[in-house]
Amino acid sequence: MISKASSTLLFDSSDWNFPTLEKTYKAIEEIAEQDLGLDVYRNQIEIISSEQMLDAYSSVGMPLMYQHWSFGKRFARDEMMYRKGYQGLAYEIVINSNPCISYNMEENTMAMQTLVMAHAAFGHNHFFKNNYLFRQWTDADGILEYLQFAKSYIAKCEEKYGAQSVEEILDAAHALMDHGVFRYRRPPPLSTREEESKRRARETYEERTFNDLWRTVPSKGREKAADESEEEHERRRKILKMPQENILYFLEKFSPALESWQRELLHIVRTIAQYFYPQKQTKVMNEGCATFVHYYIVNKLYDLGRISEGTLLEILHNHSSVVMQPAYDDPRYSGMNPYALGFEMMCDIKRICTEPTDEDRQWFPDLAGSTDWRAALRHAWANYRDESFILQYLSPHLMRKFRMFLITDNESESTYMVKGIHDEAGYRKVRAALAQSYEIGRIDPDIQVVDADLKGDRCLTLRHMALDRIPLDTKDRDQTMKHLRRLWGYDVKIESVDRETGALISEAIITADRLETSIR
């Protein structure tokens, strides 16, 4: 039980100092662990300046990061926007590591320090530690040590091979970063303590593999060599692990043009991409969890007499700004606010557990009236990602509150059509459509390596499975293909085919001399 023995205020001023931060942290920790039952990594809270926060922004929020020109460009842009008042800065940044590192702005008032400690050090921390995607796909214990290795290794490469040569490979790898993850099979965990020996083992393996794969001299023809049997063709595809969704992995292992140190740079970039992969699938849940946690904790602190009414009002003012959902005709509208949707869904789960309606009992028979809303929330935070969470928990009550309805846009029709309204069938359609919009397969293009002509001209072939016949953006495709050719060393072809029918929509091929495209 949380003690009410002391109802004295934790602080009575907007100014903060480290003893006050520590005292407030302990009060937050007591509620988080004893009341909400949160399970978190050990916390490491660091206070940083606005310039350091901008620097953290530019290096994707990581405490250790290698150098790259894009980070400096991002820093310069964000600093200019911040100084001119066009954009603000986050009150905090939290890192999925063990210990869990939280960066808090030194400009925050003590009220805001209270909010962000509850939000990041306990809300996000619990989600990182317990959600199944983070448990399966990231290594919180090893990421900081791995980043230290990566930073040191890239610095050594710059010294040995030149900054420009390293930058060229990193530019290409960053362009393909979204296609440098395993979506369906779990990658091996980080083994940073043995990274050097692992790297040497990879070099030995790759050299042996290349001697077998790349012993032929490329010919001028673009078609598969006529003397290659179907058995040889299938054996080659099996050795090359095709089709392969992780393009950076394929290039790292099988590119005939890269040296061992360049392969290691690709390995570093795709390891970092894999680390961030779960965050793309849990934005609504992660922010919803952290926002609900801070909202509950600060209200509990007020009920216990530990913070003043003025402090609570300041916190709730900032909280309301974060969870505000602009209307569709508001200039600020850019889709569903993940903070708003996530927070409201967490509150709705609590409502369904404690104050269910007949409608709730029909839609959520196992959840309605269960009373233990804390366990229900912890179960949801641990076992779902955004898509499945919305499909499972979005209620008609919340759809009405957000005034949701479904409009479809058929390319063969001249008008939009309303397909889902506020009736039972409409609720299910709206919920399914909203959940589908968070499906990672619809957010990122589905592109796979499908062939590499070893006995011909070594042309690399990729296939884009187009959803709803939507082709790749031409400008982005052409720029990315240049990076692909740099890493592969030979011609690269990409074809877009309709996911449903398999019909060819368009294709493009980049050679040493030119880029050729065609549309069907």
Secondary structure, DSSP 8 states (H G I E B T S, - for coil): ----S----S-SSS---HHHHHHHHHHHHHIIIIIS------EEEEEE-HHHHHHHHHTTT-SS----HHHHHHHHHHHHHHHTTSS---SEEEE-SSSEEEEEETTS-HHHHHHHIIIIIIIIHHHHHH-HHHHHH--TTTHHHHHHHHHHHHHHHHHHH-HHHHHHHHHHHHHTGGGSS-SSS------GGGHHHHHHHHHHHHHHHHHHHT-S---S--S--TT--HHHHHHHHHHTTSSBS-HHHHHHHH-SS--HHHHHHHHHHHHHHHHHHHHHH-HHHHHHHHHHHHHHHHHHHHHTTSS-HHHHHHHHHHHHHHT----TTSTT--S--HHHHHHHHHHHHHHHHHS--HHHHHH-TTTTT---HHHHHHHHHHH--HHHHHHHH--HHHHHHTT--EEE--TT-SS-EEEE-SSHHHHHHHHHHHHHTT-HHHHS-EEEEEEE-TTTT--EEEEEEEGGG----HHHHHHHHHHHHHHH-S-EEEEEEETTT--EEEEEEE-SS-EEEEE-
